Amino acid sequence: MTDILRTHALTRTFGGLVALRDIDLAVREGTIHAVIGPNGSGKTTLFNVISGVYRPTAGRVEFLGRDTGGLPPETLADRGLGRTFQNSRLFTSMTVLESVLVVLYRRGFALRVGASARRRAHEILDFVGLSDEANAACASLPQGKRRLLEIAKVLALDPKLVLLDEPHGGLNHAETARLIATIRSMHGKGLTVLLIEHEMDVVMQLADEITVLNFGQQLAHGEPADIQHNEAVVEAYLGSAGEAAIAPPQPAATAEERLLDVRGLTVRFGDIEAVRGIDLHVAPGEIVSVLGNNGAGKSTTLKAISRLLPAGGEVSFAGTDLRQKRTEHLVGLGMALVPERRRLFGAMSVLDNLRVGAYGRPAAEIQEVMEEVLDLFPSLRRLSGLLAASLSGGEQQMLAIGRALMSRPRLLMLDEPSLGLAPMLVDQVFAKLADINSRGTAVLLVEQNARMALAASHRAYVLASGRVVAEGDARKLAEDESVKNAYLGIAA
């Protein structure tokens, strides 16, 4: 079996950031080949280089035995390389049929609206299961059918290789089943598929071969069963416990003792249901983790609790209903958020960033709180006059946590605090969280590094596809195979 696509030492940088380094990928003709990896591992960047959106910094891409030489996407499409994107790119003012006809005309299938073009368009729509929607407006389609229409548009190119970038995102069970059936039908007709997907159960059902990326480098390659039990892959997804100490267990909280109480939380983006009826709570003095693979709904859950996203269900804090509260009012109630990727004011000094966190507090208290934070993070005292943008990643994370603590919160919420940090710095961040918690602050932690988070938490919730699939004592979950299953799609 020949290789339809190969990359040789493929490298892509963005300034000083190496997004891909020396990737050697071989996709055999007639197979379904999946590319997986944790958040930020370089998967979509790889697709962008292969499909001509980005030029490689070094190395090369071969498609059908020819060096693509940095050709633009439209030329590669004409040569037989089709691609979908994470977010639907539909002609919302057109009908479903018209959307497919546009691609056929792009190929020169017909010079005007003719019977041959329409017949081919209807054949494609029938193949993906959209025959009944031919005259429907694209804008009216639910998410599952939008994904199928994206595939129909690619099939209108008569491709040799199809790149599918997270096609499962936001689909319900029935839509997922239909998508899997469509991809299998494509494969059955001899098409080669290169798939990026964060839902591991979908990957394990479909893939003949899997390539795993981590931090822009190729970590592993093999068949699904081998990948599921590859210790390096398991560690890339679950992380390592590092030096984080397991927090002492907390007694189960009654409803009256719950500091944060979330019931039936739902979040929708159009017709995509990203969070599906989540219940969780945090008691005073607890560290609670929300875990799950990329796309499981972790950050969306935290943003909904923080009122950064509209949500259904009930959210209360210290007995106060938060549904009608604005985000800025939560600080006064005793809640503080450390957002993903820190979101510091880079052109302001360390001290000024900390002062922002104390906005609204009595002036007499600010210096006292400042001293508490600088005692907790001595390095920030040394760096106090520097611009936030000049700090290292670990220092910026400490500053982001310190800024949140300036409001003296009863509940500190953190979104992926380990993201992009070296293991030694991750250990330092988690050690500080244990110190903060020991002083009486409850912590709600969204984290992809499951092992580290479980080692530092009292309790945890594991999410998959926007639902809670496991919950309980963190030490027990650390030994529970369901956590590994949720990350790697292993059947229970």
VOTI-947837 format. One line per field, with one value per residue (C-alpha): residue number from 1; x, y, z; residue in one letter. Coordinates in pm, whole numbers, plus 32768, in hexadecimal, padded with zeros to 4 digits. Layout:
<sites>
num: c(NUM; ...) .
x: c(X; ...) .
y: c(Y; ...) .
z: c(Z; ...) .
residu: c(a; ...) .
</sites>
This chain:
<sites>
num: c(1; 2; 3; 4; 5; 6; 7; 8; 9; 10; 11; 12; 13; 14; 15; 16; 17; 18; 19; 20; 21; 22; 23; 24; 25; 26; 27; 28; 29; 30; 31; 32; 33; 34; 35; 36; 37; 38; 39; 40; 41; 42; 43; 44; 45; 46; 47; 48; 49; 50; 51; 52; 53; 54; 55; 56; 57; 58; 59; 60; 61; 62; 63; 64; 65; 66; 67; 68; 69; 70; 71; 72; 73; 74; 75; 76; 77; 78; 79; 80; 81; 82; 83; 84; 85; 86; 87; 88; 89; 90; 91; 92; 93; 94; 95; 96; 97; 98; 99; 100; 101; 102; 103; 104; 105; 106; 107; 108; 109; 110; 111; 112; 113; 114; 115; 116; 117; 118; 119; 120; 121; 122; 123; 124; 125; 126; 127; 128; 129; 130; 131; 132; 133; 134; 135; 136; 137; 138; 139; 140; 141; 142; 143; 144; 145; 146; 147; 148; 149; 150; 151; 152; 153; 154; 155; 156; 157; 158; 159; 160; 161; 162; 163; 164; 165; 166; 167; 168; 169; 170; 171; 172; 173; 174; 175; 176; 177; 178; 179; 180; 181; 182; 183; 184; 185; 186; 187; 188; 189; 190; 191; 192; 193; 194; 195; 196; 197; 198; 199; 200; 201; 202; 203; 204; 205; 206; 207; 208; 209; 210; 211; 212; 213; 214; 215; 216; 217; 218; 219; 220; 221; 222; 223; 224; 225; 226; 227; 228; 229; 230; 231; 232; 233; 234; 235; 236; 237; 238; 239; 240; 241; 242; 243; 244; 245; 246; 247; 248; 249; 250; 251; 252; 253; 254; 255; 256; 257; 258; 259; 260; 261; 262; 263; 264; 265; 266; 267; 268; 269; 270; 271; 272; 273; 274; 275; 276; 277; 278; 279; 280; 281; 282; 283; 284; 285; 286; 287; 288; 289; 290; 291; 292; 293; 294; 295; 296; 297; 298; 299; 300; 301; 302; 303; 304; 305; 306; 307; 308; 309; 310; 311; 312; 313; 314; 315; 316; 317; 318; 319; 320; 321; 322; 323; 324; 325; 326; 327; 328; 329; 330; 331; 332; 333; 334; 335; 336; 337; 338; 339; 340; 341; 342; 343; 344; 345; 346; 347; 348; 349; 350; 351; 352; 353; 354; 355; 356; 357; 358; 359; 360; 361; 362; 363; 364; 365; 366; 367; 368; 369; 370; 371; 372; 373; 374; 375; 376; 377; 378; 379; 380; 381; 382; 383; 384; 385; 386; 387; 388; 389; 390; 391; 392; 393; 394; 395; 396; 397; 398; 399; 400; 401; 402; 403; 404; 405; 406; 407; 408; 409; 410; 411; 412; 413; 414; 415; 416; 417; 418; 419; 420; 421; 422; 423; 424; 425; 426; 427; 428; 429; 430; 431; 432; 433; 434; 435; 436; 437; 438; 439; 440; 441; 442; 443; 444; 445; 446; 447; 448; 449; 450; 451; 452; 453; 454; 455; 456; 457; 458; 459; 460; 461; 462; 463; 464; 465; 466; 467; 468; 469; 470; 471; 472; 473; 474; 475; 476; 477; 478; 479; 480; 481; 482; 483; 484; 485; 486; 487; 488; 489; 490; 491; 492) .
x: c(8000; 8095; 80A3; 7FB6; 804A; 819E; 8245; 83BD; 8453; 832F; 8366; 8295; 82ED; 8237; 8345; 83F4; 82E2; 8324; 81C7; 8244; 839D; 8422; 82D7; 82F6; 8195; 8134; 7FC6; 7F83; 7E92; 7D38; 7D57; 7CC0; 7DE7; 7DA8; 7E83; 7E48; 7EEF; 7EA7; 7E38; 7F47; 8008; 8010; 7EFA; 7E46; 7F91; 7FF4; 7EAE; 7EE5; 8040; 7FCF; 7EA4; 7F6D; 7EE0; 8041; 818C; 8281; 83A5; 8479; 8442; 834C; 81FA; 81C1; 8063; 802E; 81A8; 81E0; 8278; 8164; 826A; 818A; 8071; 7F36; 7DFF; 7D39; 7E4B; 7E65; 7CE9; 7CF7; 7DFB; 7D17; 7D53; 7C10; 7BEA; 7AE5; 7B1F; 7AD1; 79CB; 78CD; 7912; 77C0; 771D; 7605; 7540; 7532; 7471; 7519; 750A; 7599; 76BF; 7724; 76E9; 77DA; 78F1; 7896; 78A4; 79F5; 7A6F; 79E3; 78E3; 77EB; 77F6; 7690; 757E; 7545; 74B4; 7607; 767B; 7533; 7531; 7691; 7637; 7508; 75E0; 76D0; 75B8; 751D; 766D; 768F; 751F; 74AC; 73C3; 7294; 7348; 73AB; 72CD; 72FC; 73C0; 751B; 74E0; 73BB; 7481; 74CE; 763B; 7646; 75C0; 76AA; 77CC; 7741; 7715; 7882; 78E0; 77F5; 78A4; 79F6; 7974; 7907; 7A7B; 7A9E; 7BC4; 7CCD; 7D13; 7C20; 7C99; 7B8E; 7BDE; 7B17; 79D4; 7931; 7935; 77E6; 7728; 762C; 7627; 754A; 7610; 7756; 76D6; 7672; 77C6; 7880; 77A9; 77F4; 796C; 7962; 78A1; 79A7; 7AB2; 79EC; 79F3; 7B6D; 7BA2; 7CC8; 7C70; 7D5A; 7C9C; 7CD3; 7BE3; 7BE0; 7ACF; 7BA3; 7A86; 7A40; 7BB1; 7BCA; 7A97; 7B12; 7C8C; 7D6C; 7EA0; 7EDD; 7FF2; 8014; 80A2; 8111; 81B0; 81D4; 8298; 8238; 820D; 818B; 80FB; 803E; 7EF3; 7DDE; 7E13; 7F87; 7F4A; 7E4C; 7F4A; 8080; 8102; 8195; 8043; 7F8C; 8076; 804D; 7ED3; 7EBE; 7FFF; 80D5; 8094; 81DA; 821B; 80B9; 804A; 7EF2; 7E18; 7D7F; 7C1E; 7AF9; 79B0; 788E; 77E0; 766B; 75A0; 75AC; 7729; 7767; 7824; 77E9; 76BD; 7683; 7551; 74EF; 75E9; 75BD; 7673; 761E; 76D2; 75BE; 754A; 7685; 764B; 77A7; 7743; 7627; 7585; 76B3; 768C; 77B6; 7803; 7924; 791F; 79DD; 7B4D; 7B43; 7C1A; 7B3B; 7BB8; 7AF7; 7BB1; 7B89; 7C23; 7C3A; 7AD7; 7A2F; 798B; 7A6F; 7ABE; 795D; 78D9; 79BF; 7961; 77F0; 781D; 78D7; 77B7; 789E; 77B1; 7635; 75C5; 7495; 7471; 74B1; 75F2; 7608; 7728; 770F; 7596; 7583; 74E5; 75E1; 74FE; 74AA; 7603; 76FF; 7860; 78F5; 7807; 7895; 79D7; 7917; 786E; 79BD; 7A08; 7B40; 7BA6; 7D02; 7CB6; 7D5D; 7EA4; 7EAC; 7E21; 7F0E; 7F3A; 808B; 80DF; 80A3; 8191; 816F; 80FA; 7FF9; 7F6F; 7F47; 7E9A; 7D9E; 7D3D; 7CEC; 7C01; 7ADB; 7B81; 7BAC; 7CF0; 7D5E; 7D5B; 7E15; 7F76; 7F2A; 7EA8; 7FCE; 80C0; 8006; 8020; 818F; 81DC; 8131; 81ED; 8343; 83BA; 82AC; 8340; 8490; 83EB; 82F0; 836A; 8380; 8279; 819C; 81EC; 835C; 8321; 8350; 8220; 823B; 8265; 8138; 8066; 80CD; 8071; 7F1D; 7ED5; 7F54; 7E75; 7D46; 7DA7; 7DAC; 7C31; 7C53; 7B68; 7AB7; 7AC2; 7BE7; 7B98; 7CB2; 7C9F; 7DC0; 7ED2; 7FD3; 7FA1; 80EC; 81C2; 82F0; 82BF; 8390; 82BB; 817C; 81F3; 822B; 80D1; 8024; 80F2; 8075; 7F0F; 7F38; 7FC1; 7E9F; 7DA7; 7E4C; 7DFC; 7C88; 7C45; 7B76; 7BF6; 7B3D; 7C3E; 7C0C; 7D38; 7DA0; 7EC1; 7DE5; 7EEB; 7F74; 7E18; 7DA0; 7ED5; 7E8B; 7D0F; 7C11; 7B0A; 7AEC; 79F9; 7A58; 79AC; 7981; 78B2; 7825; 77AA; 782B; 789F; 794A; 795D; 79CA; 7AF5; 7C2D; 7D05; 7C0D; 7BE5; 7D60; 7D4A; 7C08; 7C29; 7AFC; 7BDB; 7CD0; 7BAB; 7B1A; 7C63; 7CC2; 7B73; 7BA0; 7A5A; 79F2) .
y: c(8000; 8150; 8290; 839C; 84A2; 84C6; 85D6; 85E5; 8693; 8785; 88B6; 89EE; 8B0F; 8C4E; 8D3F; 8C8F; 8B8B; 8A38; 89B2; 8882; 87E7; 86DD; 862C; 84F5; 8487; 8377; 8343; 8204; 8211; 818B; 81A9; 827C; 831B; 83E4; 84F4; 8524; 85D8; 86B7; 881E; 88EE; 87C3; 8848; 877E; 8899; 8940; 87FA; 87FF; 896B; 8921; 87E9; 889F; 89D4; 8ACC; 8AF0; 8ABE; 89DA; 8A82; 8950; 87F7; 879E; 8704; 8602; 85BF; 84B1; 8494; 8605; 8710; 880E; 8921; 8A02; 8A05; 8AC8; 8A0E; 8A3F; 899D; 8877; 8855; 8840; 872A; 8660; 86D2; 8736; 87BB; 8817; 8904; 88FC; 8A0B; 89E5; 8ABC; 8ABB; 8BA9; 8C03; 8CC6; 8B97; 8A53; 8906; 88A9; 89F7; 89CE; 888B; 8919; 8A38; 893C; 887A; 89B9; 8A0C; 88C4; 8920; 8807; 88E0; 8A3A; 8A83; 89EA; 88A4; 874C; 86A3; 8789; 876C; 85F4; 85DC; 86C8; 85F3; 84B9; 8554; 85CC; 8472; 83D9; 84AF; 8490; 85F2; 85AA; 8626; 876D; 87CA; 88FF; 8963; 8A9D; 8A4E; 8B39; 8A63; 891E; 888A; 8850; 86E3; 872B; 8854; 8766; 867B; 879B; 87FC; 8699; 86A8; 87E3; 8736; 8604; 86EA; 8725; 85B2; 85A0; 8494; 84F9; 8598; 8652; 8661; 8757; 86F7; 869E; 8617; 8761; 87AB; 8680; 85B4; 8437; 840B; 850E; 8465; 8314; 83AD; 8456; 8313; 825A; 8365; 8358; 81DD; 81F7; 82E7; 81EF; 80D5; 818D; 819A; 82F9; 8339; 83FD; 84BE; 850E; 85F7; 85A6; 85E2; 84E0; 83AD; 82B4; 8337; 8319; 81B7; 814C; 81DD; 81E7; 80E6; 819E; 82B6; 83B7; 8469; 85C8; 8673; 87CC; 87D4; 8691; 8531; 8463; 8317; 8263; 811C; 8069; 80D5; 7FBD; 8009; 817E; 814A; 808D; 8158; 81E2; 831A; 8367; 8327; 8418; 8520; 8517; 84E0; 8590; 8528; 855B; 8616; 8675; 86DF; 8654; 85B7; 86A5; 861A; 8597; 8675; 85F5; 85F5; 8745; 8761; 8849; 8951; 893E; 896B; 8AA8; 8A7A; 89B0; 8969; 88A7; 8847; 8935; 8947; 8A1D; 8A37; 8ADC; 8AF6; 8990; 8900; 8888; 88A5; 8867; 8775; 877F; 8789; 8777; 87CF; 8877; 88FD; 8904; 8A05; 89A6; 88AA; 8886; 87FB; 87A9; 8798; 86B3; 8637; 862A; 8755; 87B7; 8706; 884B; 88A2; 8A0C; 8A49; 89D1; 8ABE; 8BE3; 8B9A; 8B91; 8CDD; 8D70; 8DA7; 8CD1; 8CBC; 8B71; 8AAD; 8A02; 8A84; 8B19; 8B9D; 8C18; 8C2F; 8C1B; 8D33; 8CE2; 8D49; 8D2D; 8EA0; 8F15; 8FB8; 8F31; 9063; 9038; 8EE1; 8F75; 902A; 8EE4; 8E39; 8D90; 8DC5; 8D2E; 8CEB; 8CCA; 8BE2; 8C73; 8D6E; 8EA2; 8F95; 9102; 90D6; 9248; 9280; 922F; 910A; 91F0; 929B; 9149; 90ED; 9237; 91EE; 90B7; 918D; 9274; 92CD; 9276; 9385; 9442; 93FA; 9284; 9281; 9299; 9192; 90A0; 90F7; 908E; 8F46; 8EF7; 8F5A; 8E83; 8D60; 8DA2; 8E2F; 8E33; 8F35; 9021; 9009; 903F; 9145; 925D; 9190; 9183; 9050; 8FFE; 8FD5; 8EBE; 8D4C; 8C6B; 8BEE; 8D4B; 8DC3; 8CA8; 8D07; 8E70; 8E0A; 8D45; 8E62; 8F5A; 8E7E; 8E62; 8FDD; 8FCF; 8EDD; 8DDE; 8CC8; 8BFF; 8C0A; 8B80; 8B27; 8AC9; 89E9; 8A7E; 897F; 89CE; 8A11; 89EC; 890C; 87F0; 889C; 89D7; 8909; 8876; 89D6; 8A4D; 8927; 8951; 8AB8; 8A45; 8957; 8A78; 8B5A; 8A4B; 8A12; 8B7D; 8B39; 8B8B; 8A8D; 8A39; 89CE; 8957; 890D; 8844; 875C; 86CB; 85CD; 8523; 8667; 86F0; 85B2; 85A6; 8707; 86F4; 8678; 8622; 8628; 8617; 857A; 8603; 856B; 8609; 870A; 860E; 8592; 842C; 83F7; 84B0; 847A; 846D; 84D7; 83BF; 82B9; 8358; 8357; 81DA; 81C8; 814A; 821E; 8353; 82B7; 823D; 839C; 8424; 830B; 8280; 8125; 8067; 8028) .
z: c(8000; 7F96; 8060; 7FE1; 80CA; 816B; 8235; 825F; 838F; 837F; 845B; 8490; 8573; 85D3; 8641; 8760; 878A; 86EC; 869F; 85DB; 85E5; 84F3; 84B3; 83D8; 8385; 828E; 822F; 816F; 804D; 80A0; 821C; 832E; 83E2; 8520; 85B5; 8729; 8849; 8973; 894F; 88A5; 881E; 86B7; 8610; 855C; 8503; 8459; 8391; 8335; 82AB; 81EF; 8154; 80EF; 81EB; 827B; 81CC; 8281; 832D; 82DF; 824F; 8140; 80F1; 7FDD; 7F58; 7E51; 7E35; 7DE2; 7EBC; 7F00; 7F1B; 7FEB; 7EEA; 7F51; 7FCC; 7E89; 7DB6; 7EA5; 7E9C; 7D21; 7D45; 7E28; 7F8D; 803B; 819A; 829F; 83C4; 8537; 8509; 83F4; 82C1; 8213; 8119; 8208; 8101; 801B; 801F; 8062; 7EF3; 7E83; 7F72; 7EC7; 7D6B; 7DB5; 7DEA; 7CB2; 7BE2; 7C80; 7BF0; 7A9A; 7AB3; 79F6; 7961; 79C2; 7A98; 79E2; 7A19; 7A3A; 7B52; 7C0D; 7BE6; 7C78; 7D95; 7DF0; 7DE8; 7EE1; 7FC6; 7FBE; 8019; 8154; 81B0; 8158; 8035; 80F5; 8146; 7FE2; 7FD5; 8142; 8199; 821D; 8340; 83B6; 83D6; 852C; 857F; 8519; 83BF; 8399; 83D0; 82C8; 81D3; 8207; 81A7; 807A; 8000; 801C; 7F62; 7E46; 7E0A; 7DB4; 7EA7; 7ECF; 8039; 8130; 8265; 8376; 848E; 85C7; 850F; 864B; 870B; 87B1; 8726; 87EA; 87F0; 86BC; 85F3; 8658; 85E1; 8492; 846D; 84B6; 83B7; 82B0; 82E9; 82D2; 818C; 8103; 8166; 80C8; 7F7B; 7F86; 800E; 80F4; 822D; 8313; 8451; 8579; 8691; 8809; 884E; 8883; 886C; 870A; 86B0; 8734; 866F; 8526; 850F; 8469; 84E2; 85DB; 85F8; 8746; 8767; 88A6; 88C1; 8746; 8730; 86C7; 8801; 877E; 8652; 863C; 8637; 8726; 8824; 8837; 8866; 897C; 8A4B; 89F2; 8B3A; 8A98; 89FB; 8B42; 8BF3; 8AE1; 8B14; 8C8A; 8CEE; 8E13; 8F83; 8FAE; 9117; 9167; 92B6; 92D3; 9398; 94D7; 949B; 94EA; 9575; 9480; 947D; 94B7; 93D9; 94EE; 94FD; 938A; 9336; 91BF; 914B; 8FD8; 8F63; 8E01; 8D5B; 8BE2; 8AE2; 8972; 8850; 874F; 8726; 87C5; 892A; 89C1; 8B2D; 8B70; 8CC5; 8DAC; 8F27; 9003; 914C; 921A; 9396; 9468; 947C; 935E; 9228; 9116; 8FB8; 8E72; 8D84; 8C23; 8ACB; 89E4; 897F; 8AA3; 8B1A; 8C40; 8BEE; 8B72; 8CC3; 8D7F; 8CA0; 8CD4; 8E4E; 8E34; 8D66; 8C3D; 8B6E; 8B77; 8C0A; 8C78; 8DC6; 8F25; 8FB2; 9114; 91EB; 9365; 933D; 9239; 90E9; 8FDE; 8EB0; 8EAC; 8F1C; 8E34; 8E2E; 8ED9; 8FFD; 9050; 90D9; 91E7; 9245; 927A; 912C; 9058; 8F0A; 8E7F; 8D0A; 8C14; 8B8F; 8CAF; 8BF6; 8C9D; 8C40; 8B98; 8B7B; 8CF0; 8E0C; 8EF7; 900E; 8F32; 8EC3; 9032; 907D; 8F6A; 902B; 915B; 909B; 9175; 92BE; 93C7; 938F; 94F4; 94AF; 9365; 93F0; 94F5; 93EE; 930D; 941D; 944E; 92DB; 92C3; 93F2; 9346; 91FF; 9261; 90F7; 90A5; 91A8; 90F7; 8FA3; 9017; 8F33; 8DF6; 8CE5; 8CF5; 8B89; 8BE1; 8CDE; 8C99; 8C74; 8DDA; 8E63; 8D9C; 8E2A; 8F8D; 8F40; 8EB7; 8FF5; 90CD; 9016; 905F; 91CE; 91F0; 9215; 933D; 929F; 9356; 9212; 9121; 8FC5; 8ED7; 8D68; 8CF6; 8DD4; 8D5A; 8BE9; 8B3A; 8C72; 8CA4; 8DA2; 8EAF; 8E91; 8E9C; 8FE7; 906C; 9001; 90A7; 91E2; 91F6; 91C7; 92ED; 93BB; 9357; 93B1; 9503; 9556; 952A; 93BC; 92FC; 919F; 9063; 8F69; 8DF7; 8D87; 8C6E; 8D3B; 8DEB; 8EBF; 8F4C; 8F8F; 9037; 9112; 918D; 91B1; 92AB; 91A6; 902C; 8F0B; 8DBC; 8C85; 8B2C; 8A15; 8B08; 8C09; 8D58; 8D23; 8E75; 8FC0; 9125; 920B; 914F; 91D9; 9168; 9011; 8FE9; 8FEA; 8F20; 8DBC; 8D57; 8D60; 8C6B; 8B9B; 8B82; 8AFF; 8A11; 89A1; 8A35; 8A4E; 8BB6) .
residu: c(m; t; d; i; l; r; t; h; a; l; t; r; t; f; g; g; l; v; a; l; r; d; i; d; l; a; v; r; e; g; t; i; h; a; v; i; g; p; n; g; s; g; k; t; t; l; f; n; v; i; s; g; v; y; r; p; t; a; g; r; v; e; f; l; g; r; d; t; g; g; l; p; p; e; t; l; a; d; r; g; l; g; r; t; f; q; n; s; r; l; f; t; s; m; t; v; l; e; s; v; l; v; v; l; y; r; r; g; f; a; l; r; v; g; a; s; a; r; r; r; a; h; e; i; l; d; f; v; g; l; s; d; e; a; n; a; a; c; a; s; l; p; q; g; k; r; r; l; l; e; i; a; k; v; l; a; l; d; p; k; l; v; l; l; d; e; p; h; g; g; l; n; h; a; e; t; a; r; l; i; a; t; i; r; s; m; h; g; k; g; l; t; v; l; l; i; e; h; e; m; d; v; v; m; q; l; a; d; e; i; t; v; l; n; f; g; q; q; l; a; h; g; e; p; a; d; i; q; h; n; e; a; v; v; e; a; y; l; g; s; a; g; e; a; a; i; a; p; p; q; p; a; a; t; a; e; e; r; l; l; d; v; r; g; l; t; v; r; f; g; d; i; e; a; v; r; g; i; d; l; h; v; a; p; g; e; i; v; s; v; l; g; n; n; g; a; g; k; s; t; t; l; k; a; i; s; r; l; l; p; a; g; g; e; v; s; f; a; g; t; d; l; r; q; k; r; t; e; h; l; v; g; l; g; m; a; l; v; p; e; r; r; r; l; f; g; a; m; s; v; l; d; n; l; r; v; g; a; y; g; r; p; a; a; e; i; q; e; v; m; e; e; v; l; d; l; f; p; s; l; r; r; l; s; g; l; l; a; a; s; l; s; g; g; e; q; q; m; l; a; i; g; r; a; l; m; s; r; p; r; l; l; m; l; d; e; p; s; l; g; l; a; p; m; l; v; d; q; v; f; a; k; l; a; d; i; n; s; r; g; t; a; v; l; l; v; e; q; n; a; r; m; a; l; a; a; s; h; r; a; y; v; l; a; s; g; r; v; v; a; e; g; d; a; r; k; l; a; e; d; e; s; v; k; n; a; y; l; g; i; a; a) .
</sites>
